[in-house]
Amino acid sequence: MSLAIFIVANITNLIYINNLKTLILGSLILGILNVFFKPILIFFTLPLSIMTLGLFILIINGVVLYLVSFLVSGFEIQSFGKAFLAAIFLTILGAFINWIVKD
């Protein structure tokens, strides 16, 4: 995930990262939120996710990523729209990296 965040931050202007320590801490916090907080959000928004055929999950990814920018100083996303776009890029890039690295 750190590699995907690093690539999105350097190619696009959606995420600003101060240094390597901030990148690693942001990735760690994002992973923790994805494990503990994201399933709760998905559970409570399940009817909306079903009505949108799962596309609402992308908004949840944007919310979680935007939350990381509030929790980690030096990991900055200026608006929810940029967090949403960055979450889409991270999802695509993460899937591509997993496809390349798979055993």
N, C-alpha and C positions, 0 to 999 in steps of 0.2 A: 504494500500500500504506500510505503514511503516513496518508492520509485514513481508510482503513478502521480502522487501529489507533487513531487519534484518536477516531473515532466509538464503537468498541467500548469504549475506556477511559472515555469520558464517559457512555455510556448504561448500561453494566453496571458491576459492581464487581469485574470479573475481572482487570483490568490496572491497575496504578498507574504513572503516568508523571510524573516530576519536572517537566520543562520541555520546551520545543520542541527544544532541542539533543538531549536524551535520546530524544525521539520520532524525530527524523531519524536518529540513530545506531542506534537499535533497528531501524528500518525497513531501514537499510543492511545491518546485520549479518544480519537476517532474510533479506534478498534474497541475500546472499552464501551463507548456509547453504542456502537453497533451491536455489541453482545447483550448489553443490559437494558438500554433505553429504547432502542429501535423496535424490538419485539413488542414492547408495551404500546408504543405509538401505533404499530401495525394492528394490534388487537383492537384498540379503541376506534380505529378508523377503518375497520374491516368492511362495513357496509359501503362506505364511500369508495374503497378500493375495488370492491366487487362491481359497483355501478360504473366505474371508469375502466374496467377490465385490467386493473393492476397498474394503471398509469399514475395513480395517486402515490404509489411507492416512490416515484421519482421526487415528488414534493417532500416526502418524509426524508429522503436522502439529503435534499437541500436543507431541510430544517436541522438535521443532525450536524451537517457540515457547518452551517451558520452558527450553531451552538458551540462548536469547537473554536470558532473565531472569537467568541466571547470568553471562553475559558482559558485560552492560551494567548498570552501577550506575545506579540511579534508574528502571530499567525492571523492575518487580517483579510477579511472579505468585506467589501464596502456596502453591499446590499444583498437582500434575499435573492434578487434576480441573478446576481453574479454567483451566489452560492448554488442556486438551482442549476445554472449552466455548468458550473464546475462539477457538480454532482453527476450530471449527465456525462461529461467528459471522463470523470473518474470511473464511472461504471463501465463505459466502453473500453477505456484503456486498461482497467483492471481485468476485464474479461479477456482482452487481447494478451496481456502479460501472462495470465493463467493458462491460456491456450498454448502460448510459446513454451512455457516452463513445465507444462504437465509431463508426468512420467509415463 
